[in-house]
Amino acid sequence: MNKTTKDNEKKWDKLVLSDVPCGRPKIDLTPKKAKAMLDKDGILGKIKNKKVLCLASGGGQQSIGFALLGAKVTVTDFSLEQLKQDKLASEKFSKDIRIIKSDMRDLSMFKNNEFDIVYQPYSINYVPKTDKVFDEVSRVLKKGGIYHLMFHNPFVQGSWKDGCWGSKWNKKELWKGKGYPIWQPYKDGYKSKTTDPSWNFVNKEGKVVKRKGPQEFKHTLSTVLNGLVQRGFKLIQMDEHTQNNYKSVPGTWEHYISVAPPWLFLWIMKEK
Ligand SMILES: C[S@@+](CC[C@H](N)C(=O)[O-])C[C@H]1O[C@@H](n2cnc3c(N)ncnc32)[C@H](O)[C@@H]1O
């Protein structure tokens, strides 16, 4: 494991112990909410009894969601603290979830064609290259299986100030009446920078917490799409995290995402 990965792992453990929102297990889920969260357009079809790999997806959100929908779930992550949240959620709902600590680039513990679905929430931007992840996903996914991948929109990555997001986000100073600043090179593997290296979030007690954020990397659109096409994947659908609210106050989250969709989501099928 290289230094950046080790460093990121430690930072993730610390973030989770500090109650970062993406380390909070979803213990209020119902099957209906789980379906809306994971597959609102019904692309995955029948999920019951499907073998699902939640990849680099610890935190007790996606894994328990799929388990509530009747899937046979495996979750991997390199952060033990994140995986503890999956365990907690599985116990709360009395659902079996296979929990494995591993780097997203090493899925050697799984057989070829083992899964019907590989579901990867926002995590591929924590590794500098996508190739090993795509190699492994295409190996462990069955033909006709679906890979769901969320990643940072490379055209706007780094145009916000710190690692925070969501409705409490308020960065009026960023807008300056002109636009959100895009100032970093468009280059695959580029170590993304933020003017404030901390993640600032509010914990359960309502206190503002400041923690050093993990290193993120840029993945260009051509790297992602060509990497998938070259491995025999076919694009089924692409979604963007955006909304039509340009008239909202500049610097608010609503305005930011109306101008600069931060995340892209791909639904891709391994060709038969
Ligand atoms: C933003 S969180 C996303 C997961 C969370 N379930 C969610 O929905 O918010 C990113 C996850 O990627 C994991 N991660 C980052 N780098 C990783 C790596 N190299 N290998 C495995 N997991 C990694 C982190 O530990 C963290 O759980």
The ligand as an SDF file (V2000), in Angstrom:
LIG
                    3D

 27 29  0  0  0  0  0  0  0  0999 V2000
  -17.6280    9.2470    0.1340 C   0  0  0  0  0  0  0  0  0  0  0  0
  -17.5070    7.6640    0.8910 S   0  0  0  0  0  0  0  0  0  0  0  0
  -18.7550    6.8170   -0.0030 C   0  0  0  0  0  0  0  0  0  0  0  0
  -19.3240    5.6560    0.7210 C   0  0  0  0  0  0  0  0  0  0  0  0
  -20.5140    5.8470    1.5630 C   0  0  0  0  0  0  0  0  0  0  0  0
  -21.1820    4.5500    1.6490 N   0  0  0  0  0  0  0  0  0  0  0  0
  -21.5030    6.8960    1.0610 C   0  0  0  0  0  0  0  0  0  0  0  0
  -22.4990    6.5620    0.4260 O   0  0  0  0  0  0  0  0  0  0  0  0
  -21.3040    8.0570    1.3290 O   0  0  0  0  0  0  0  0  0  0  0  0
  -16.0090    7.0190    0.1480 C   0  0  0  0  0  0  0  0  0  0  0  0
  -15.6430    5.6510    0.6400 C   0  0  0  0  0  0  0  0  0  0  0  0
  -14.5380    5.1720   -0.1150 O   0  0  0  0  0  0  0  0  0  0  0  0
  -13.6750    4.4570    0.7510 C   0  0  0  0  0  0  0  0  0  0  0  0
  -12.3560    4.4030    0.0970 N   0  0  0  0  0  0  0  0  0  0  0  0
  -11.5650    5.4230   -0.2810 C   0  0  0  0  0  0  0  0  0  0  0  0
  -10.4520    4.9760   -0.8760 N   0  0  0  0  0  0  0  0  0  0  0  0
  -10.5300    3.6250   -0.8860 C   0  0  0  0  0  0  0  0  0  0  0  0
   -9.6880    2.5950   -1.3780 C   0  0  0  0  0  0  0  0  0  0  0  0
   -8.5250    2.8670   -1.9820 N   0  0  0  0  0  0  0  0  0  0  0  0
  -10.0930    1.3270   -1.2600 N   0  0  0  0  0  0  0  0  0  0  0  0
  -11.2770    1.0260   -0.6410 C   0  0  0  0  0  0  0  0  0  0  0  0
  -12.1000    1.9590   -0.1330 N   0  0  0  0  0  0  0  0  0  0  0  0
  -11.7460    3.2570   -0.2700 C   0  0  0  0  0  0  0  0  0  0  0  0
  -13.7280    5.2660    2.0450 C   0  0  0  0  0  0  0  0  0  0  0  0
  -13.2770    4.5540    3.1560 O   0  0  0  0  0  0  0  0  0  0  0  0
  -15.2140    5.6260    2.1070 C   0  0  0  0  0  0  0  0  0  0  0  0
  -15.9470    4.6550    2.7970 O   0  0  0  0  0  0  0  0  0  0  0  0
  1  2  1  0
  2  3  1  0
  2 10  1  0
  3  4  1  0
  4  5  1  0
  5  6  1  0
  5  7  1  0
  7  8  2  0
  7  9  1  0
 10 11  1  0
 11 12  1  0
 11 26  1  0
 12 13  1  0
 13 14  1  0
 13 24  1  0
 14 15  1  0
 14 23  1  0
 15 16  2  0
 16 17  1  0
 17 18  1  0
 17 23  2  0
 18 19  1  0
 18 20  2  0
 20 21  1  0
 21 22  2  0
 22 23  1  0
 24 25  1  0
 24 26  1  0
 26 27  1  0
M  CHG  2   2   1   9  -1
M  END
$$$$
